[in-house]
Amino acid sequence: MNVTAEKIRGAVIGAAVGDATGVPYEFIPPEKIKLNPVTDMVGRGTYNMPAGTWSDDTTMILCTLDKLDGSLDYDAIMRAFLSWLDDGNYTPYGECFDIGNTTHTALVNYSRGGGALSSGLTDAHSNGNGSLMRIIPVALYADAHGLSAGQAVNLSHEISSLTHAHPISKTGCGIFTCVATSLLESADRQSVLRGIKTAETVYSSEINTPEIIKYRRIFDEGFPELPESVIKSSGYVVDTLECALWCVLNTDNYRDCVLKAVNFGNDTDTAACVAGALGGLLYGLEGIPVRWRETLVKSDYINTIISGFCRRNNIE
């Protein structure tokens, strides 16, 4: 087991801080952000929320952490998601203020009697980043329980399928899980590349399928050297994963990694959340700016959820 409670705090707080840093700028196009680049965690903006406010990205991470243990009870996770949608649980202020269309439809399907693993959307137009943004708990769980890379990827596919069941979404979650698991083993940027190689091996029998081909740039050895001009952030899962990985590979500290993700514009909170989770594993909890951690809304609550996950999964 490589995972520790401290590494989990780095990953989850890293995701939440990234999410909160991006929230004020969600939906703002990159051309506009470039006129006044983001340099700090601030408040207000798109949702008119105080600094440190996190969105559905962190909420769904917390729902998953709170219900993920050896029983792998997917219904429990879906019920947690519904408690967020219906009652505002797992949120900063007791209300759901941001939810993607695919996620919302999947939860409605489940509330109407659909099965946990049959309520997610399977059409090609339902490949937003709504499962990728919440998938970090899978890597933490997989490492704690000694799962192989293939088993971890399969688990990420199932957890993705709760809402996003198309192969493109599931593959994005699988690649991310391989990278995060690699960072748990060794916290350096070469581990990001090793994780990508692991994913390429896991998916080797499917490497020429349409779903895997969507991620061909990530698997290319020249991916880290791609110019910033060809990277974009959007609600599409492939764009988000490319953006997050590129930001991790082209910065040398957590702060710059997250700010670079936010400055790509558009789906700023999710790009920064995904990059922030990996950045938290790479640089550790102490690598996240102290003021940002202190500004994060309900950080004690987030740590309580983390502690419960560690206790149930025997992580010290």
C-alpha positions in Angstrom: 0.0 0.0 0.0 1.4 3.4 -1.1 -1.5 5.5 -0.1 -1.5 7.3 3.3 -4.0 9.6 5.0 -1.7 12.5 4.3 -1.5 11.7 0.6 -5.3 11.5 0.5 -5.5 14.9 2.1 -3.2 16.2 -0.6 -5.3 14.7 -3.4 -8.7 15.7 -2.1 -7.8 19.1 -0.7 -5.8 19.7 -3.9 -8.9 18.9 -5.9 -11.2 21.1 -3.8 -8.8 24.1 -3.8 -8.4 23.8 -7.6 -12.2 23.6 -7.9 -12.7 26.7 -5.7 -10.0 28.6 -7.6 -11.8 28.0 -10.9 -15.4 28.5 -9.7 -15.5 32.3 -10.2 -14.3 32.0 -13.8 -16.4 29.1 -15.1 -17.8 29.7 -18.6 -15.5 32.7 -19.2 -13.8 32.3 -22.6 -10.0 32.2 -22.7 -9.7 35.3 -24.8 -11.4 37.3 -22.1 -9.3 35.7 -19.3 -6.1 36.5 -21.2 -6.9 40.2 -20.9 -6.8 39.9 -17.1 -5.1 36.6 -16.2 -6.0 34.8 -13.0 -3.3 35.0 -10.3 -5.0 34.1 -7.1 -8.0 32.4 -5.4 -10.8 35.0 -5.3 -14.5 35.2 -4.7 -17.7 36.3 -6.5 -17.6 35.9 -10.3 -19.8 33.5 -12.2 -21.9 32.3 -9.3 -21.3 35.3 -7.0 -19.9 33.1 -4.3 -17.3 33.9 -1.6 -13.7 32.9 -2.1 -13.0 29.3 -1.3 -16.4 28.0 -2.5 -16.2 24.6 -4.2 -18.7 23.2 -6.7 -20.3 19.9 -7.8 -16.8 18.6 -8.6 -15.8 18.4 -5.0 -19.3 17.5 -3.8 -19.3 14.4 -5.9 -15.8 13.5 -4.7 -17.0 13.7 -1.1 -20.1 11.7 -1.9 -17.9 8.9 -3.3 -15.4 9.0 -0.5 -18.1 8.9 2.1 -19.6 5.7 0.6 -16.6 3.9 -0.9 -15.4 0.9 1.0 -14.8 -2.8 0.7 -18.5 -3.5 0.0 -18.4 -1.4 -3.2 -22.0 -0.4 -2.7 -22.8 1.6 -5.8 -26.4 2.2 -4.6 -25.0 3.9 -1.6 -22.9 6.3 -3.8 -26.0 7.0 -6.0 -28.1 7.7 -2.9 -25.4 10.1 -1.7 -25.5 11.9 -5.1 -29.3 12.1 -4.8 -29.0 13.6 -1.3 -26.9 16.3 -2.8 -29.3 17.0 -5.6 -32.5 16.9 -3.5 -31.3 18.1 -0.1 -28.1 20.0 -0.7 -25.9 17.6 1.3 -22.1 17.5 0.8 -22.2 21.2 -0.4 -20.6 24.3 1.0 -23.9 26.1 1.8 -26.6 23.4 1.8 -27.7 23.8 -1.7 -26.9 22.4 -5.2 -25.9 25.3 -7.3 -24.0 23.6 -10.2 -24.8 20.2 -11.8 -24.1 18.9 -15.3 -26.9 17.7 -17.6 -25.7 14.2 -18.0 -25.3 13.8 -14.2 -28.7 15.2 -13.6 -30.4 12.9 -16.1 -28.6 9.9 -14.6 -29.7 10.7 -11.1 -33.3 11.2 -12.3 -33.1 7.8 -14.0 -31.9 6.3 -10.7 -34.6 8.0 -8.7 -37.2 6.5 -11.0 -36.0 3.0 -10.4 -33.0 2.5 -12.6 -30.1 0.4 -11.4 -27.0 2.1 -10.2 -25.0 0.7 -13.1 -27.7 1.2 -15.6 -28.8 4.8 -15.0 -25.7 6.4 -16.6 -26.0 7.8 -20.1 -24.4 5.8 -22.9 -24.8 8.0 -26.0 -21.8 9.7 -27.6 -23.2 13.2 -26.8 -22.9 12.4 -23.1 -19.2 12.6 -22.7 -18.8 15.6 -20.5 -16.2 15.6 -17.7 -18.7 14.9 -14.9 -17.3 11.5 -14.0 -13.6 12.4 -14.6 -13.9 15.3 -12.1 -15.0 13.0 -9.3 -12.9 9.9 -10.0 -9.9 10.5 -7.7 -11.3 8.3 -4.9 -10.9 5.3 -7.2 -7.1 5.5 -7.3 -7.0 6.0 -3.5 -9.3 3.0 -2.9 -7.5 0.8 -5.5 -4.1 1.4 -4.0 -5.4 0.8 -0.5 -6.9 -2.6 -1.5 -4.0 -3.7 -3.6 -5.8 -3.7 -7.0 -3.8 -4.3 -10.1 -3.7 -1.6 -12.8 -6.3 -3.5 -14.8 -8.6 -3.9 -11.8 -8.3 -0.2 -10.9 -9.2 0.8 -14.5 -12.2 -1.5 -14.4 -13.3 0.0 -11.2 -13.0 3.5 -12.6 -15.2 2.4 -15.5 -17.9 1.2 -13.1 -17.8 4.3 -11.0 -17.9 6.5 -14.1 -20.9 4.5 -15.4 -23.0 5.6 -12.5 -23.5 8.8 -14.5 -21.3 8.7 -17.6 -21.4 5.2 -19.2 -20.0 5.8 -22.7 -16.6 4.3 -23.4 -15.0 7.7 -24.0 -15.9 8.9 -20.5 -14.9 5.6 -19.0 -11.5 5.6 -20.8 -10.7 9.1 -19.5 -11.4 8.0 -16.0 -9.2 4.9 -16.5 -6.2 7.0 -17.8 -6.5 9.4 -14.9 -6.7 6.5 -12.4 -3.4 5.1 -13.8 -1.7 8.4 -13.5 -3.0 9.1 -9.9 -1.9 5.6 -8.8 1.5 6.1 -10.3 1.8 9.4 -8.3 0.9 7.5 -5.2 3.9 5.2 -5.8 6.3 8.1 -6.5 5.6 11.8 -6.3 7.5 13.1 -9.3 6.5 14.3 -12.8 8.0 11.2 -14.4 5.3 9.3 -12.6 2.7 11.1 -14.6 4.4 9.8 -17.8 4.7 6.3 -16.3 1.0 6.4 -15.4 0.2 7.3 -19.0 2.3 4.4 -20.2 0.6 2.0 -17.8 -2.8 3.1 -19.2 -1.5 2.6 -22.7 -0.6 -1.0 -21.7 -4.0 -1.6 -20.0 -5.8 -0.4 -23.1 -3.3 -2.0 -25.6 -5.9 -4.5 -27.0 -8.2 -1.6 -27.7 -5.6 1.0 -28.9 -7.2 1.4 -32.3 -10.8 1.6 -31.2 -12.5 5.0 -31.8 -12.7 5.6 -28.0 -9.0 5.1 -27.4 -8.0 7.0 -30.5 -9.7 10.1 -29.0 -6.8 10.1 -26.4 -4.0 9.5 -28.9 -2.3 12.9 -28.1 -1.9 11.9 -24.5 -0.3 8.6 -25.4 2.1 10.3 -27.9 5.6 10.8 -26.4 5.6 14.4 -27.5 2.5 15.3 -25.5 4.3 17.3 -22.8 5.9 19.4 -25.4 2.7 20.4 -27.2 2.4 24.2 -27.5 -0.1 25.8 -25.1 -2.0 27.1 -28.1 -3.3 23.6 -29.0 -4.5 22.8 -25.5 -8.0 23.8 -24.5 -10.4 23.5 -21.6 -14.0 22.6 -22.2 -16.8 20.4 -20.8 -15.6 17.5 -23.0 -13.9 14.8 -21.1 -11.0 14.5 -23.5 -10.2 18.2 -23.5 -10.3 18.3 -19.7 -8.0 15.4 -19.2 -5.5 16.7 -21.8 -5.6 20.1 -20.2 -5.1 18.8 -16.6 -2.2 16.5 -17.6 -0.5 19.1 -19.7 -0.7 21.6 -16.8 0.8 19.1 -14.4 3.6 18.3 -16.8 4.4 22.0 -17.7 4.6 23.5 -14.2 6.8 22.8 -11.1 4.5 23.6 -8.2 0.9 23.3 -7.2 0.0 27.0 -7.4 1.2 27.4 -11.0 -0.4 24.1 -12.1 -3.9 25.1 -10.9 -3.6 28.7 -12.1 -2.5 27.5 -15.6 -5.6 25.3 -15.7 -7.9 28.1 -14.7 -6.4 30.5 -17.3 -7.4 28.2 -20.1 -10.9 29.5 -19.5 -14.3 27.8 -20.1 -14.7 24.9 -17.7 -12.3 26.4 -15.3 -13.4 24.7 -12.1 -13.2 21.1 -13.5 -9.9 21.6 -15.3 -8.4 23.0 -12.1 -10.0 20.3 -9.9 -8.6 17.5 -12.0 -5.2 19.2 -12.2 -5.4 20.0 -8.5 -6.0 16.4 -7.5 -2.9 15.3 -9.4 -1.0 18.4 -8.2 -1.9 17.5 -4.6 -0.5 14.1 -5.0 2.6 15.4 -6.7 3.4 18.3 -4.3 1.6 17.1 -1.1 -0.7 19.0 1.2 2.1 21.3 2.2 2.7 22.2 -1.4 -0.8 23.8 -1.6 -0.6 27.5 -0.7 -1.5 27.9 3.0 -3.8 30.9 2.4 -5.8 28.9 -0.2 -6.2 26.0 2.2 -7.3 28.4 4.9 -9.8 30.1 2.6 -11.4 26.8 1.5 -15.0 26.7 2.7 -15.8 23.9 5.2 -12.3 22.4 5.1 -13.0 20.7 8.5 -16.0 19.0 7.0 -13.9 17.8 4.0 -11.2 16.5 6.4 -14.0 14.6 8.4 -15.1 12.8 5.2 -11.4 12.0 4.4 -10.9 10.6 7.9 -14.0 8.4 7.6 -12.8 7.0 4.2 -9.4 6.2 5.8 -10.9 4.5 8.8 -13.3 2.3 6.7 -10.4 1.3 4.3 -7.7 0.8 7.0 -5.5 3.6 5.8 -3.2 5.4 8.2 
